[in-house]
Amino acid sequence: GFSMAQIGDLLSQWRDPDRHSAEVKRLASQQLAELAQRQQELDQMRASLEQLVRQCAGDHSAHCAILDGL
C-alpha cells in the first residue's frame, strides 16, 4: 500500500548504511495511519451500502432505495 514516492524513500533508506531507523519507522507509521483512515472510510461506505440494500425491496417496481440513496 505504499505510494511510489514512499517506496523510493524506503529504497533510499535501505541503500543508506548511515540511515536512522527512526526515519523508516516514521514512514511506516505514516502509512499505518493512512491505512487506518482508509479503513474507517471503507467501513462507513460499507455500512451505508448495507443499509441501502436492506431498504431496497428488490422486486419488479421502479422504486429503488439504493438509487434514491445515491
N, C-alpha and C positions, 0 to 999 in steps of 0.2 A: 503493500500500500504506500510505499514511499514514492514521492514525485521524482522526476528525472534530476531536478536540481538537488534534492535531498540525497539521492543515490550518488551524485557527483561529489557532494560534501563528504559522504561516508567513505567513498573510494579515496578521496584526498586524505582523509584521516587514516585510513588503512595503510596507505603508502608512506605516511609520515612517521618515521621511527621516534620522533620527538613529540608525538601527539600527546594530548592530555585526555584521559578517559572522560573527564568532566564534559568536554565538548560532545563526545559521542553520546554520552548519557543524555545531554540536553537535547540533541537531535531526536533520539529515540523517545524521550519523554514528550517532546512536542508532537511526535507522531501519535503517541498513545492518546494525548488529549484530543487531537483531531479525529481519531477513530471513535473515541467516546462521544464526541459531538455528533458525528455522522450516525452512530448507532442510535442515539437519542432521537434524531430526526427521523430515522427509518422506523423506529418504534412508534412514533407519533403518526406517521403516514400509515403504517400497518393498522393501528387502532382505528383511524378514520375510515380506512377502506373496509375493515371488518364490520364496522357499524353500518356503512352504506350497503354492504352485501346482505346484512341481516334485515335491513329495511326494504330491500327490493323483493317484490312478490315473485319475480322470475316466471311470470305467466305470459299469456298472449296479449295483454293490454299494452298500450303505447306508453303508459306512465312508467317511469323508471327512477327510483330513488337514487340510483348510482349516478345517472346523467344529471339529475336535479342537483345533486351534491357537488358536482364538478363545476 
